[in-house]
Amino acid sequence: MKLLTRDVPPRSAWALEQAGVHPLLSRLFAARGVLSAEDLDNSLTRLLPPDTLKNTDRAAALLADAIAQDHRMCIVADYDCDGATACATGLRGLRLLGAKHAHYLVPDRVRDGYGLTPPIAERVHASGAQILITVDNGIASIEGVARAKALGLKVLVTDHHLCAVVEGQTRLPDADVIVNPNQPACDFASKSIAGVGVMFYILMALRAELRQRGVIQGSGPRLDTLLPLVALGTVADVVQLDANNRRLVAQGLKRIRAGSMPAGMAALFAAAGRKTASASTFDFGFALGPRINAAGRLSDMTLGIECLLTDDVSQAHTLASTLDGINRERRDIEGHMREQALAVADTLFEDSEQAPPAICVFDPDFHEGVVGIVASRIKDRFHRPSFVFASSAAEGNSHVLKGSGRSIAGFHLRDALDLVAKRHPNLLQRFGGHAMAAGCTILETGLETFESALAQVAQEWLDQATLTRTLETDGPLEPQYRRLDLVDALQQEVWGQGFAAPTFCEDLEVVSQRLIADKHLSLKLKHQGEPVDGMWFGRTEPLPARARLAFRLDADSWRGERKVRFLIEAAE
């Protein structure tokens, strides 16, 4: 592991300090591209205007007409946390704004696959709906949208994924309205907004449309009550936290810490043993998000959506408890699969330095619901683009493999799949995704071809610098900042993808070390001559007496006493 130190533009850091920002935070923010205190203003008035997101006006008009005509609306959701929160946000928002007949349908991962398919369009039509709304999917659902239109449905596609490209040309579904910041000719500045964020923007536009029509008076219903859901989906989907996304997340956290959130979110915090008063982005990413996602991976995302929709406290706790149990099952399956997958990967090479440029792993016993998580673990261990495949659990489709991939910086996984598809036209039955995560479906007979084709692309695109594992850090930590109040201040900020949590780096003396539960390393360290506790979760190998370590600031509570400790992230 090579530990790098972020550059800190001195003028930006100075400007932030002069504006009253703490010196440590000034340095951290400046290193992440914050130029002035204005960039740290997370007020709602600083959000990008809804009218800058292409077609929000047309979407608002379509929905306002549907409400006026008392039409039935059906949201087709996705089975991950972004899709679940987008669905719950959409339904809650539509009902707040006067929709009397709005329901949802969420595809089954095994039976239906991803996105709006023709059979799902038929089920929506059979439900009596006249308006079909996709959330967090639909931009690549050419056939599904066509079937819905043929059945007489009006279709509103809301999505944030990249558009389909056929023979070098962008291909869009023939929907009545498409709202997606990544569609052609959309100038919305936040291209990385999550699916739930897109839905929230449409609701803001709809409220403005209803106000203009005189349907609602004054400011109208409080849509800010939906921001806890928007914050959860944004962080859980690991989208880049640009300035606009940070504002959405900050506003959601503000309301959660004040105790204002849907009953299901409060119940999920309780099930995870987390406190809402000190809620952070880490809670979204490592506690609530996985519990919602587990429903889509192993069971039915209806459980997750219902948990986010209910206002009944008792029902919320029952659903949250069920989701917690499913997540424990998911962890057990993932752990077993990870051991199998790493064992297979280990047979390919003697050590990680000799790993092939891309790794593909398949086992007939793998569960398709957790292949993405296992791919992420393999990618983290070997620092290579990694794909994990499982046999489809759909009846009669055991010869079909569903794969999920995770990538490293510098290797655009969806573009790599696109090149594989061009070179082998009949290999990929379907594919899609982003730069860092993508999925595809192939026949089992095509696995060897896929493996060699992906490795060939990786060989062409990756160089030694890209294949060298690196970690950006914030350099040394001044000893006067090793304080509990600064630990708490850091945890209150919005950190995540593209706006990484602070990680410091310097030489530390290792005074003593011991294993806990045979899988974690508990440390007694000296930081610039002063003692401090340390913990390295998931590390079993001992450290030398002195080591260059990357660490995060944390607070450890023991017998009512809180102390600063270092959470070790890496060693050089």
C-alpha positions in Angstrom: 0.0 0.0 0.0 1.4 3.4 -1.0 0.1 6.2 1.3 -0.2 9.6 -0.4 -0.9 13.0 1.1 -3.5 15.3 -0.4 -2.5 18.8 -1.5 -3.9 21.6 0.5 -4.3 24.8 -1.5 -3.0 27.4 1.0 -5.3 30.3 -0.2 -8.4 28.2 0.2 -7.4 27.0 3.7 -6.6 30.6 4.7 -9.9 31.9 3.3 -11.8 29.3 5.3 -9.9 30.1 8.5 -10.6 33.8 8.0 -14.3 33.0 7.7 -14.3 31.3 11.1 -13.9 27.6 10.1 -11.7 25.6 12.5 -8.1 25.3 11.3 -8.2 21.5 11.1 -11.5 21.6 9.2 -10.2 24.4 7.0 -7.3 22.2 5.9 -9.5 19.1 5.3 -12.1 21.0 3.3 -9.5 22.9 1.2 -7.9 19.5 0.3 -11.3 18.4 -1.0 -11.9 21.3 -3.3 -13.9 23.6 -1.0 -12.9 27.2 -2.0 -14.8 29.3 0.4 -17.2 29.3 3.3 -20.1 29.8 0.9 -19.4 26.3 -0.4 -20.1 25.0 3.1 -23.5 26.6 3.2 -25.9 23.7 3.4 -29.1 25.7 3.5 -32.0 24.6 1.2 -31.8 27.9 -0.6 -28.4 26.8 -2.0 -29.8 23.7 -3.7 -29.7 23.7 -7.5 -33.0 24.9 -8.8 -35.4 22.2 -10.0 -35.9 23.9 -13.4 -32.2 23.2 -14.3 -33.0 19.5 -14.3 -34.2 18.8 -17.8 -37.9 17.9 -18.1 -38.9 18.5 -14.5 -41.5 21.0 -15.8 -43.0 18.4 -18.2 -42.9 15.7 -15.4 -44.7 18.1 -13.1 -47.4 18.9 -15.7 -48.0 15.2 -16.4 -48.3 14.4 -12.7 -50.5 17.5 -12.0 -52.8 16.4 -14.8 -53.0 12.9 -13.4 -53.9 14.2 -9.9 -56.5 16.5 -11.4 -58.1 13.6 -13.3 -57.8 11.2 -10.3 -55.7 8.8 -12.3 -54.1 5.7 -10.8 -50.3 5.9 -10.6 -47.9 3.1 -10.1 -44.2 3.5 -9.2 -41.9 0.7 -10.5 -39.0 0.7 -8.0 -35.6 -0.9 -8.0 -34.5 -3.5 -5.4 -31.7 -1.6 -3.7 -31.7 1.1 -1.1 -31.7 4.0 -3.6 -34.7 2.4 -5.3 -36.5 1.8 -2.1 -36.0 5.3 -0.7 -36.9 6.8 -4.1 -40.1 4.7 -4.1 -41.0 5.8 -0.6 -40.1 9.4 -1.3 -42.3 9.3 -4.4 -45.3 7.8 -2.8 -45.1 10.0 0.3 -44.6 13.1 -1.8 -47.4 12.3 -4.3 -49.8 11.7 -1.4 -48.8 14.9 0.3 -49.5 16.7 -3.0 -53.0 15.3 -3.4 -52.6 12.0 -5.3 -55.3 9.6 -4.0 -54.4 6.5 -6.0 -50.7 5.9 -6.0 -49.2 2.4 -5.4 -45.9 0.7 -6.3 -44.5 -2.5 -7.7 -40.9 -3.7 -7.1 -39.3 -6.3 -9.4 -38.1 -9.5 -7.9 -34.3 -9.9 -8.4 -34.6 -13.5 -9.4 -37.8 -13.7 -11.3 -37.9 -10.3 -13.0 -34.3 -9.1 -13.2 -33.4 -5.5 -13.3 -35.5 -2.6 -14.6 -38.9 -2.2 -16.3 -39.4 -5.3 -18.5 -42.4 -6.0 -20.7 -43.9 -8.5 -18.2 -43.7 -5.8 -15.4 -45.4 -3.3 -17.7 -48.2 -5.8 -18.1 -48.5 -6.2 -14.4 -48.7 -2.5 -13.9 -51.5 -2.3 -16.5 -53.3 -5.2 -14.9 -53.2 -3.3 -11.6 -55.5 -0.6 -13.1 -52.8 2.1 -13.3 -52.9 4.7 -16.0 -49.5 6.3 -15.2 -46.3 4.3 -14.8 -43.4 6.0 -13.0 -40.0 4.4 -12.8 -37.6 5.4 -10.0 -33.8 4.5 -10.1 -34.4 2.6 -13.3 -35.9 2.8 -16.8 -33.4 4.7 -18.8 -32.3 1.4 -20.5 -35.7 -0.2 -20.5 -36.4 0.2 -24.2 -38.7 -2.9 -24.6 -40.4 -2.4 -21.2 -41.4 1.2 -22.0 -42.5 0.2 -25.5 -44.8 -2.4 -24.0 -46.2 0.0 -21.4 -47.0 2.5 -24.2 -48.6 -0.2 -26.3 -50.9 -0.9 -23.4 -52.0 2.7 -23.3 -50.0 3.7 -20.2 -48.4 7.1 -19.9 -44.7 6.6 -18.8 -42.5 8.9 -16.7 -38.9 7.6 -16.5 -36.9 9.0 -13.6 -33.4 7.6 -13.3 -29.8 8.7 -12.9 -28.0 5.8 -14.6 -26.1 6.2 -17.9 -28.1 5.9 -21.1 -27.9 2.9 -23.4 -25.5 3.2 -26.3 -26.1 1.2 -29.5 -23.6 1.3 -32.3 -22.1 4.5 -30.9 -25.5 6.3 -30.6 -27.4 7.1 -27.4 -30.7 5.3 -27.4 -33.5 6.4 -25.1 -36.8 4.7 -24.3 -39.9 6.2 -25.9 -41.4 7.5 -22.7 -43.7 10.4 -22.4 -41.2 12.2 -20.2 -37.6 11.3 -19.1 -36.0 13.0 -16.1 -32.3 12.0 -15.9 -29.3 14.3 -15.4 -27.3 12.0 -17.6 -29.5 12.2 -20.7 -28.4 14.3 -23.7 -28.8 18.1 -23.4 -29.4 18.1 -19.7 -27.3 20.9 -18.1 -28.1 19.9 -14.4 -24.8 20.5 -12.6 -25.1 17.5 -10.3 -24.6 14.6 -12.7 -24.1 12.3 -9.7 -27.4 12.9 -8.0 -29.0 9.6 -6.8 -32.3 8.2 -8.0 -34.0 9.4 -4.8 -32.7 12.9 -5.4 -34.2 12.9 -8.9 -37.6 12.0 -7.5 -37.3 14.7 -4.8 -36.6 17.3 -7.5 -39.6 16.2 -9.5 -41.8 16.6 -6.4 -40.5 20.1 -5.8 -41.3 20.9 -9.4 -44.8 19.3 -9.0 -45.5 21.4 -5.9 -44.6 24.6 -7.9 -46.8 23.5 -10.7 -49.8 22.9 -8.4 -49.2 26.2 -6.7 -49.2 27.9 -10.1 -52.5 26.2 -11.0 -54.0 27.4 -7.8 -54.5 23.8 -6.5 -52.4 24.5 -3.4 -52.2 27.8 -1.5 -49.2 29.4 0.0 -46.0 27.4 0.3 -47.9 24.1 0.2 -47.0 20.8 1.9 -43.6 20.5 3.6 -41.5 18.4 1.3 -38.5 18.8 3.5 -40.0 16.0 5.6 -38.7 13.7 2.8 -35.1 14.7 3.2 -34.1 11.9 5.7 -35.1 9.4 3.0 -33.2 11.4 0.3 -30.1 11.5 2.5 -30.2 7.7 3.2 -30.6 6.7 -0.4 -27.9 9.2 -1.6 -25.2 7.8 0.8 -26.3 4.2 0.5 -26.0 4.3 -3.3 -22.4 5.5 -3.0 -22.8 8.4 -5.5 -20.3 11.2 -5.5 -21.0 13.7 -2.7 -20.7 16.9 -4.8 -21.9 20.1 -3.2 -25.5 19.6 -4.0 -25.6 16.0 -2.8 -23.8 17.1 0.4 -26.5 19.7 1.0 -29.3 17.1 0.5 -27.5 14.7 3.0 -26.8 17.5 5.5 -30.4 18.6 5.5 -31.6 15.0 6.0 -29.1 14.4 8.9 -30.2 17.7 10.5 -33.8 16.5 10.7 -32.9 13.0 11.9 -30.7 14.4 14.7 -33.7 16.5 15.7 -35.9 13.4 15.9 -37.9 14.1 12.7 -37.9 11.1 10.4 -40.3 8.3 9.2 -41.1 5.8 11.8 -39.3 3.0 9.9 -36.0 4.9 9.8 -36.2 5.5 13.6 -36.9 1.7 14.0 -33.9 0.8 11.7 -31.6 3.0 13.9 -32.9 1.2 17.0 -32.4 -2.3 15.3 -28.8 -1.3 14.4 -28.1 0.0 17.9 -27.4 3.5 16.6 -28.5 6.8 18.1 -30.4 9.2 15.9 -29.2 12.2 17.9 -25.7 11.6 16.7 -26.6 10.2 13.2 -23.9 10.3 10.6 -23.2 9.3 7.0 -21.5 6.2 8.4 -24.9 5.1 9.9 -26.4 5.3 6.4 -23.6 3.4 4.7 -22.9 0.7 7.3 -26.1 0.3 9.3 -29.4 1.4 7.6 -28.4 0.9 4.0 -27.3 -2.7 4.4 -30.5 -3.6 6.2 -32.6 -2.2 3.5 -30.5 -3.7 0.7 -30.6 -7.1 2.4 -34.3 -7.3 1.6 -33.7 -6.9 -2.1 -30.8 -9.4 -2.1 -32.3 -12.3 -0.2 -36.0 -11.7 0.1 -38.5 -9.1 -1.2 -37.7 -5.4 -1.3 -41.4 -4.8 -0.4 -40.3 -5.3 3.2 -37.8 -2.4 2.9 -40.3 -0.1 1.1 -43.1 -0.8 3.6 -40.7 -0.1 6.5 -40.0 3.3 5.0 -43.6 4.0 4.2 -45.4 3.1 7.4 -46.3 5.7 10.0 -47.3 3.0 12.5 -44.5 2.7 15.2 -45.3 -0.9 16.1 -45.4 -2.0 12.5 -42.1 -0.1 11.8 -40.3 -2.0 14.6 -41.6 -5.3 13.4 -40.4 -4.6 9.9 -37.1 -3.3 11.0 -36.6 -6.4 13.2 -37.3 -8.6 10.2 -34.9 -6.6 8.0 -32.2 -6.9 10.7 -32.7 -10.7 10.7 -32.4 -10.9 6.9 -29.2 -8.8 7.1 -27.7 -11.2 9.6 -28.5 -14.0 7.1 -27.0 -12.0 4.3 -23.8 -11.6 6.3 -23.6 -15.3 6.9 -24.1 -16.1 3.2 -21.6 -13.4 2.2 -19.0 -14.7 4.6 -19.2 -18.2 3.3 -19.2 -17.0 -0.3 -16.3 -14.7 0.3 -14.2 -17.5 1.7 -15.0 -19.6 -1.3 -14.4 -16.8 -3.8 -11.1 -15.8 -2.2 -10.0 -19.5 -2.2 -10.7 -19.7 -5.9 -9.0 -16.4 -6.6 -6.0 -17.5 -4.6 -5.5 -20.5 -6.9 -5.0 -18.2 -9.8 -1.8 -16.7 -8.5 0.7 -16.9 -5.7 0.2 -13.4 -4.3 -1.7 -10.2 -5.1 1.3 -8.7 -6.9 1.0 -11.6 -9.5 -2.8 -11.2 -9.8 -4.2 -11.0 -13.4 -5.4 -7.6 -14.5 -9.0 -8.6 -13.9 -10.5 -11.4 -11.7 -13.6 -13.5 -12.5 -14.9 -16.0 -10.0 -17.9 -18.4 -10.3 -19.2 -21.2 -8.1 -22.5 -23.1 -8.6 -23.3 -22.6 -4.9 -23.0 -18.8 -5.0 -26.2 -16.8 -4.2 -26.9 -14.2 -6.8 -28.1 -11.7 -4.2 -24.7 -11.1 -2.7 -22.3 -11.5 -5.7 -21.8 -7.7 -5.7 -20.7 -7.6 -2.1 -18.3 -10.5 -2.6 -16.9 -8.8 -5.8 -16.2 -5.7 -3.7 -14.3 -7.7 -1.1 -12.2 -9.4 -3.8 -11.5 -6.1 -5.4 -10.4 -4.6 -2.1 -8.1 -7.5 -1.3 -6.4 -7.8 -4.7 -6.9 -4.3 -6.1 -8.1 -5.6 -9.5 -11.4 -5.1 -11.3 -13.4 -8.1 -10.1 -16.5 -10.0 -11.3 -18.4 -12.7 -9.3 -21.0 -14.9 -11.0 -23.8 -17.0 -9.7 -26.3 -19.2 -11.5 -29.7 -17.7 -12.0 -32.2 -18.9 -9.4 -35.1 -18.4 -11.8 -36.8 -21.7 -12.8 -35.3 -23.2 -15.9 -32.5 -20.7 -16.0 -29.7 -22.4 -14.1 -27.6 -22.3 -17.3 -27.7 -18.5 -17.1 -25.1 -16.7 -15.0 -25.7 -13.3 -13.3 -22.5 -11.4 -12.6 -21.7 -8.3 -10.5 -18.5 -6.4 -10.8 -16.6 -3.8 -8.9 -13.7 -1.8 -10.2 -10.7 0.3 -9.2 -10.0 3.9 -10.0 -8.9 4.4 -13.6 -10.9 1.5 -15.0 -14.5 2.3 -16.2 -16.3 -1.0 -15.7 -19.4 -0.2 -17.8 -17.3 1.0 -20.7 -15.2 -2.1 -20.4 -18.3 -4.3 -20.7 -19.4 -2.2 -23.7 -16.1 -3.0 -25.4 -16.4 -6.7 -24.5 -19.9 -6.7 -26.1 -18.6 -5.1 -29.2 -15.8 -7.6 -29.6 -18.1 -10.5 -28.8 -21.5 -9.5 -30.0 -23.4 -12.5 -28.7 -21.7 -12.9 -25.3 -23.5 -10.5 -23.1 -27.2 -11.0 -22.9 -27.5 -7.7 -21.0 -25.3 -5.3 -19.1 -25.2 -1.9 -17.4 -23.9 0.1 -14.6 -21.3 2.8 -13.7 -17.6 3.3 -13.7 -17.0 1.5 -10.4 -19.9 -1.0 -10.4 -21.6 -2.9 -13.2 -23.5 -6.1 -13.9 -24.1 -8.4 -16.7 -25.8 -11.7 -17.7 -24.2 -14.4 -19.7 -24.6 -18.1 -20.5 -22.5 -20.5 -18.5 -20.9 -21.7 -21.7 -19.6 -18.1 -22.3 -17.8 -17.7 -18.9 -14.4 -18.6 -20.2 -14.8 -16.2 -23.1 -16.0 -13.4 -20.8 -13.1 -14.0 -18.4 -10.4 -13.7 -21.2 -12.2 -10.8 -22.9 -12.4 -8.7 -19.7 -8.7 -9.6 -18.9 -7.7 -8.4 -22.4 -9.5 -5.1 -21.9 -7.9 -4.7 -18.5 -4.5 -5.5 -19.9 -4.9 -2.8 -22.5 -6.3 -0.1 -20.2 -4.4 -0.6 -16.9 -0.8 0.4 -16.3 1.4 -0.3 -13.3 0.6 3.0 -11.6 -3.2 2.2 -11.7 -2.5 -1.3 -10.4 -0.5 0.0 -7.5 -2.8 0.2 -4.4 -2.8 3.7 -3.0 -4.6 5.6 -0.3 -5.0 9.3 -0.1 -4.5 10.8 3.3 -4.5 14.1 5.0 -1.0 13.9 6.3 0.1 14.1 10.0 -2.3 15.0 12.8 -1.2 17.8 15.1 -1.3 16.5 18.7 -3.4 19.4 19.9 -6.2 18.1 17.6 -6.4 14.7 19.2 -9.4 15.7 21.2 -12.9 14.3 21.7 -14.6 17.6 20.7 -12.9 17.4 17.3 -13.8 13.8 17.0 -17.4 14.7 17.4 -17.1 17.7 15.1 -15.7 15.5 12.3 -18.4 13.0 12.7 -21.1 15.7 12.3 -19.8 16.6 8.9 -21.0 15.0 5.6 -18.3 12.5 4.3 -18.6 9.9 1.6 -17.8 9.0 -2.0 -15.8 11.8 -3.6 -15.6 13.7 -0.3 -13.7 11.1 1.8 -13.7 11.0 5.6 -10.5 12.4 7.0 -7.6 9.9 7.2 -4.3 11.0 8.7 -0.9 9.4 8.2 2.4 9.3 10.0 4.9 7.1 11.7 3.6 5.6 15.0 5.3 3.6 17.7 3.6 0.3 18.3 3.9 -0.2 22.1 1.8 -3.4 22.3 -0.7 -5.4 20.2 -3.1 -8.2 20.7 -5.7 -10.1 18.8 -9.4 -9.7 19.7 -11.8 -12.5 18.7 -9.0 -13.8 16.4 -9.8 -11.2 13.8 -9.1 -7.7 15.1 -5.9 -6.1 16.2 -6.0 -4.0 19.4 -3.1 -1.6 19.7 -1.3 0.6 22.2 0.4 3.3 20.2 2.5 6.4 20.8 1.5 9.4 18.7 4.3 12.0 18.7 5.4 10.7 22.1 2.0 10.5 23.7 0.0 7.3 24.3 -3.2 6.6 22.4 -5.3 3.4 21.8 -5.7 2.0 18.3 -7.9 -0.6 16.6 -7.4 -2.3 13.2 -10.6 -4.2 12.4 -10.1 -7.2 10.2 -6.3 -7.3 10.7 -4.6 -10.3 12.1 -1.0 -9.9 11.1 1.2 -8.2 13.7 2.8 -4.9 13.1 6.5 -3.9 13.6 7.6 -1.8 16.5 7.3 1.3 14.3 5.1 1.7 11.3 3.8 4.3 8.9 0.0 4.0 9.4 -3.1 5.7 8.0 -5.8 6.2 10.6 -9.1 7.9 11.3 -10.1 9.7 14.6 -12.7 7.9 16.7 -14.1 7.9 20.2 -14.2 4.7 22.2 -16.6 4.3 25.2 -15.7 2.0 28.0 -17.4 1.9 31.4 -18.9 5.3 30.9 -15.6 6.9 29.8 -14.9 8.2 26.3 -11.4 8.3 25.0 -9.9 9.2 21.6 -8.6 6.3 19.6 -7.2 5.7 16.2 -8.9 3.4 13.7 -6.2 2.1 11.5 -7.0 1.9 7.8 -3.7 0.9 6.2 0.0 0.5 6.7 2.7 1.4 4.2 
